[in-house]
Amino acid sequence: ILSKCNQLFQVILFIKKNKKAAAEVIERVSGKTVAKNFLKHYDKVVKALDPLLSWTDIPAQAVYDAVRRVLVNAGIKEKVAVNIALAIKEGLSWFF
C-alpha cells in the first residue's frame, strides 16, 4: 500500500507522463469544459506540479494551490484556474 505522500508523488508523475489519460480523469471529475481547459493549459499545469516532486510530504491542498497560482499568474481567468486546480485535487484518488 502506498503512503499518501507517495500516492500524490505517483499521481503527479502520472499527470506528467499521461496527458490524455489525465484529461480523461479530469473529464470524469469535472466535465468536458474543464478537461478541455486542462489540455489547453497542460504545460502550465506540469510547470506548477514539478516543484512539488522535490517535497517529502505533498498535501493535496498544495497541489491545488500550485496549479491555481501558476495558471492565474500566467493570465488564465481565475474561474478557469480554480476549476482545473479543483478537478485535479478532487481527482487525486481517481488516478490509481
C-alpha positions, 0 to 999 in steps of 0.5 A: 500500500502506498503512503499518501505522500507517495500516492500524490508523488505517483499521481503527479508523475502520472499527470506528467507522463499521461496527458490524455489519460489525465484529461480523461480523469479530469473529464470524469471529475469535472466535465468536458469544459474543464478537461478541455481547459486542462489540455489547453493549459497542460504545460502550465499545469506540469510547470506548477506540479514539478516543484512539488516532486522535490517535497517529502510530504505533498498535501493535496491542498498544495497541489491545488494551490500550485496549479491555481497560482501558476495558471492565474499568474500566467493570465488564465481567468481565475474561474478557469484556474480554480476549476482545473486546480479543483478537478485535479485535487478532487481527482487525486484518488481517481488516478490509481 
